[in-house]
Amino acid sequence: MKLLVTGGAGFIGANFIRYLLSQRPDVELTNLDKLTYAGNLENLADVADNLRYRFVRGDIADAALVNELVGSGFDAVVNFAAETHVDRSIEDACPFIRTNIVGTHTLLEAARTHRLSLFVQISTDEVYGSAAAGQSFTEDAPLNPSSPYAASKAAADLLVLSYINTYKLPAIILRCTNNYGPYQFPEKLIPLMLANALEDKPLPVYGDGQHERDWVYVEDYCRATVLALERGRVGEIYNVSSGNSRPNLEIVRTLLKLLGKPESLIRFVEDRPGHDRRYALESSKIRALGWQPQLSFEEGIQRTIAWYRANADWLARTRSGEYRLYYQRHYERRQETIAKLVHGA
């Protein structure tokens, strides 16, 4: 199978690429990534020289590049590429509109033009908005996004559905709850709190800390994505949730306890605008395909803490932005070497 993975230098995309290369010896992967602030080639340093993997730097909203790539022959596209941080979308929605909406449309057009066999759109539970106590959203629940980020992802989902209905494009949408695990950019809750706690810095918690999220270990979500690729039904939406639903404050206190740090590091800060109180998904459809999470939250968070402790240098470089300069130079040198080999220079 030949796959084009977009946004593969980000958190979930990089874990997905690493997982597929280790579990599917017949898979060849091309990773298209713009390398924005959260895209980090260091996340894939251990597979950079794998003969079944190649990296292409580029923007999914670049129609010429996307058309050329998709036209070169792939069995499927998995679109992880997205601007994802709600706080950033509140400050400036423009990058979210360009990548999440225009970029998805560009990919869909290329997929339609070249009669792609399968398009997998990676979405989010945030498109449904906040769930009432005791409520879990099914795949046919109305979309009610609260933030510019969530609205951009909902718009992308609707574009995918329109291409399914109008052009009969073979596509699947996956909507997942919060992922956590190795290589997550430290602006998200768990890696941010881990990084601050390890340095004995204050841990900022929005509002009263009772905003509730369901947590899926990233490798479990990678398994769900592979399952959708191999066994998913074209035209379907699949919710992915683990049942590990906890308030943010409980997550923060758990991290402090496991790190042996005092709760006095917690700082309650003003809540952000449009902050959804609770997310919850009903995921019987993906489970009917044979998926279920393999890691409990307790085991997953222990693995996550161990990884961040063992990769303190990665965390320091990522927080400082140093990795961007280092890996840009590494990428340029590698491209020069490839060019010399190809042209015999």
Secondary structure, DSSP 8 states (H G I E B T S, - for coil): -EEEEETTTSHHHHHHHHHHHHH-TT-EEEEEE---TT--GGGGGGGTT-TTEEEEE--TT-HHHHHHHHHT--SEEEE------HHHHHH--HHHIIIIIIIHHHHHHHHHHTT-S-EEEEEEGGGG----TT--B-TTS-----SHHHHHHHHHHHHHHHHHHHH---EEEEEE-EEESTT--TTSHHHHHHHHHHTT--EEEETTS--EEEEEEHHHHHHHHHHHHHH--TT-EEEE--S-EEEHHHHHHHHHHHHT--GGGEEEE---TT--SB--B--HHHHHTT----S-HHHHHHHHHHHHHHTHHHHHHHHHTHHHHHHHHHHHHHHHHHHHHHHT-
